[in-house]
């Protein structure tokens, strides 16, 4: 063990030899100390290494070995707490960003659905009158039999009209028609 007074004098003069001694004799214990706070060896090592770099660049003069030793552990503890605060803020930001992204995705999806509906109904309006009536009732969730009874036509007529309407709309909408099917809109 180096004489405490000599140690402090050399630390204050920034002598490389005392920093090697400090690193060799305190590094592991400081890393373990920091790991108690951050729970991760790599992060603890980063904190201690950063502390040593700051210590080397610091203009602070230390009065005694005991005050220096207290400073050493207090600085590491504060660096760990700052890391944890930053990590917490970062995690909150990530959570906030993901939440906003999900909301943006939902909004984009709703806009896309509305556009698809508008396009679908524009093409439904282009259908001949009887097919238009049948297809609108189909979009309202009515069965072939219910539509047949409401319009006083056969179920087979309803089935054929629906098939022709779907073929026409698919031809007009192209791939967008597949999106309607994916969104389970028709």
C-alpha positions in Angstrom: 0.0 0.0 0.0 1.3 3.4 -1.0 1.6 6.1 1.7 -1.7 8.0 1.8 -0.2 11.4 1.8 2.1 10.6 -1.2 -0.8 9.0 -2.9 -2.9 12.2 -2.7 0.0 14.4 -3.7 0.6 12.3 -6.8 -3.2 12.2 -7.6 -3.3 16.0 -7.4 -0.2 16.2 -9.7 -1.8 13.7 -12.2 1.1 11.4 -12.1 0.5 8.4 -14.4 2.0 5.9 -12.0 -0.5 6.7 -9.3 -3.4 6.3 -11.8 -2.0 2.9 -12.8 -1.9 2.0 -9.1 -5.4 3.3 -8.6 -6.8 1.4 -11.6 -5.0 -1.8 -10.6 -6.2 -1.7 -6.9 -9.6 -0.2 -7.2 -11.0 -1.0 -10.6 -12.5 -4.4 -9.7 -14.1 -3.3 -6.5 -15.5 -0.2 -8.2 -17.0 -2.4 -11.0 -18.6 -4.7 -8.4 -19.9 -1.6 -6.5 -21.4 -0.2 -9.6 -23.0 -3.6 -10.5 -25.0 -3.5 -7.3 -26.8 -0.5 -8.8 -26.9 -1.2 -12.5 -27.0 -5.0 -12.4 -24.9 -5.4 -15.5 -21.1 -6.0 -15.6 -20.5 -4.3 -18.9 -22.4 -1.2 -17.9 -20.6 -1.2 -14.6 -17.2 -1.4 -16.4 -18.2 1.5 -18.7 -19.2 3.6 -15.7 -15.9 3.0 -13.9 -13.8 3.5 -17.0 -15.6 6.8 -17.7 -15.0 7.8 -14.1 -11.3 7.2 -14.5 -11.2 9.2 -17.7 -13.0 12.1 -15.9 -10.7 11.8 -12.9 -7.6 12.1 -15.1 -9.0 15.3 -16.8 -10.3 16.8 -13.6 -8.7 19.9 -12.0 -9.9 19.0 -8.5 -7.4 18.9 -5.7 -8.0 16.4 -3.0 -7.2 17.2 0.6 -6.9 13.7 2.1 -7.0 10.1 1.3 -10.3 9.5 3.1 -12.0 12.4 1.3 -10.7 11.1 -2.0 -11.9 7.5 -1.2 -15.3 8.9 -0.3 -15.3 10.9 -3.5 -14.4 7.8 -5.5 -17.4 5.7 -4.3 -19.8 8.7 -4.3 -18.9 9.5 -7.9 -19.4 5.9 -9.0 -22.8 5.8 -7.1 -23.9 9.0 -8.7 -22.8 7.9 -12.2 -24.9 4.7 -11.7 -27.9 6.6 -10.6 -27.6 9.0 -13.6 -27.3 5.9 -15.8 -30.5 4.5 -14.3 -32.3 7.8 -14.7 -31.2 8.1 -18.3 -32.2 4.4 -18.9 -35.6 5.1 -17.3 -36.2 8.2 -19.5 -35.0 6.3 -22.5 -37.4 3.4 -21.8 -40.3 5.9 -21.3 -39.4 7.5 -24.6 -39.3 4.1 -26.4 -42.6 3.2 -24.9 -44.1 6.6 -25.9 -42.7 6.2 -29.4 -44.1 2.7 -29.8 -47.5 3.8 -28.5 -47.6 6.7 -30.9 -46.4 4.5 -33.7 -49.2 2.1 -32.9 -51.7 5.0 -32.9 -50.3 6.2 -36.2 -50.5 2.7 -37.7 -54.2 2.5 -36.6 -54.9 5.8 -38.1 -53.2 4.9 -41.3 -55.2 1.7 -41.4 -58.5 3.5 -40.8 -57.7 6.0 -43.6 -56.9 3.1 -45.9 -60.1 1.3 -45.0 -62.2 4.5 -45.6 -60.5 5.0 -49.0 -61.2 1.3 -49.9 -64.9 1.7 -48.8 -65.3 4.9 -50.9 -63.8 3.1 -53.9 -66.0 0.1 -53.4 -69.2 2.1 -53.1 -68.3 4.2 -56.1 -68.1 1.0 -58.1 -71.2 -0.4 -56.5 -73.1 2.7 -57.8 -71.9 1.8 -61.3 -73.7 -1.5 -61.2 -77.1 -2.0 -63.0 -80.0 -1.2 -60.6 -81.0 -4.8 -59.7 -77.4 -6.0 -59.1 -76.7 -2.8 -57.1 -79.7 -3.5 -54.8 -78.6 -7.1 -54.3 -75.0 -6.2 -53.6 -75.9 -3.5 -51.1 -78.1 -5.9 -49.2 -75.2 -8.4 -49.3 -72.9 -5.7 -47.9 -75.4 -5.2 -45.1 -74.9 -8.8 -44.1 -78.1 -10.3 -45.5 -78.0 -14.0 -46.7 -78.9 -15.0 -50.3 -82.2 -16.3 -49.0 -83.0 -13.1 -47.2 -82.2 -11.0 -50.2 -84.3 -13.3 -52.4 -87.3 -12.8 -50.2 -86.9 -9.0 -49.9 -86.5 -8.5 -53.7 -88.9 -11.3 -54.7 -86.3 -13.1 -56.8 -84.8 -16.6 -56.6 -81.7 -17.4 -54.5 -80.0 -18.5 -57.7 -80.6 -15.0 -59.2 -79.1 -13.4 -56.0 -76.1 -15.7 -56.2 -75.5 -15.0 -59.9 -75.9 -11.2 -59.4 -73.5 -11.2 -56.5 -70.9 -13.2 -58.5 -71.2 -10.8 -61.5 -71.0 -7.8 -59.2 -67.9 -9.1 -57.5 -66.3 -9.9 -60.8 -67.0 -6.3 -62.0 -65.8 -4.7 -58.9 -62.6 -6.8 -58.8 -61.9 -5.8 -62.4 -62.3 -2.1 -61.5 -60.4 -2.2 -58.2 -57.6 -4.7 -59.0 -55.3 -5.4 -56.0 -57.3 -3.1 -53.8 -60.1 -5.6 -54.0 -57.9 -8.1 -52.3 -57.3 -5.6 -49.5 -61.1 -5.5 -49.0 -61.1 -9.2 -48.6 -58.2 -9.0 -46.1 -60.0 -6.4 -44.1 -63.0 -8.6 -44.2 -65.1 -5.8 -45.6 -67.0 -7.9 -48.1 
